[in-house]
Amino acid sequence: MRVVIVEFTAPVFRWEARSDDWYFVALPAELSDDVREIPRPPRGFGAVAVRVQVGSSAWRTSIFPDAERGAYVLPLKRSVRIAEGIADDGVVTVRMEILDS
């Protein structure tokens, strides 16, 4: 297994399909293309396990392909948004380790 660690900055967006507060950041298109190329075991919904750090908050989660954006998206937990002071229309810098590689 190789370690793949990336860093990117992206705007936060709200998923409009639900009434709950679901917030995400989309990976840049080139990075999403790279993730698609990494050999890995199949997972539900095309999910890819990752370890993420935003500010001083770190957690494990999964990124998911979003057909509408043509990119993988990273969910931002409410606790992280609160701890890091991330506004609904904010921009975040993400450090991410791909665990399924």
N, C-alpha and C positions, 0 to 999 in steps of 0.2 A: 504494500500500500504506500502510495506517495502522499506527501502532505502538500495540500494546495491551500495557500492563504492569499486572500485578495483584500484590497481596500478600495472603497468607492464612496462617492458622495451623491446623494439623490434626494429629491423632494418626497415628502410624506403625502400619501393620498388615502382617502377614505373609500372603502368598498361600498358602493351605493346599493348593492343588491340585498342588503340586510338592514334591519332597523337597529341592530346592535352597533356598537362602535368598534369596527374592524378597520385597523389602519395598517398600511403596508408601505414599503419602498420597493421600487422596481430596480432590478439589476440592470446595468447598462447592456445594450444589445450585444456588444462584442463579448462581454463576460458571460451573458446567457448562452451565446453560441458555444463558448468554451466549455461551459458546464454540460451542455448537451453531448459533447464529445468525450467526456470522462466515462470510461467503462465502470459500471457499478451494478450491483444487484437491483433487480426491479422492485419498486415500492409503489404503494397505492397512490393514485392521482399523479404519478410522475414525480413524487416528492424526492428531495435530496436532503439528507441529514447534514446539518451544519452546526458549527459553534460560532456564536456571534458576540461581538463587543461593540457597543455604542456608548461612548463616553466611558464611565466607570462601571457600567452595567454589562454583565456577560451572562449568556444563557445558551442552552442547546435547543434547537428547533428544526424545522424543515423549511426549505424554499419550495415553491410550487410553480409550474408553468402556467402562465396566464395568456390564453390564446388572443384575447383582445389587445394586449400590449405587445405580444410576440416576445415576451421576456419572462424570466423567473421573477417571482415576487417574494419578499421577505415580510412575514407578519411582525408587527411591533406590538409587544404586549403592553397593556395599559400600565402595569407597574413600571416598566422601563420608560414609557413616555412621561409618566409622572416624575420618576426619579431623575430623569435627564432634562426635564423642563421642555419637552418637545411639543411644539404647538401643532395643531391639526394641519396647518399649511406650512410646517417647518421643513427644513432641509437637514439631513443627518449624514454624518460620516460613519460608515460601517466597516469594521474589520471582521472578516468572515473566513473561517476554516471549513473547507469542504470535507466532511467526514466520510462520505461515500465515494472514496477515490482509490 
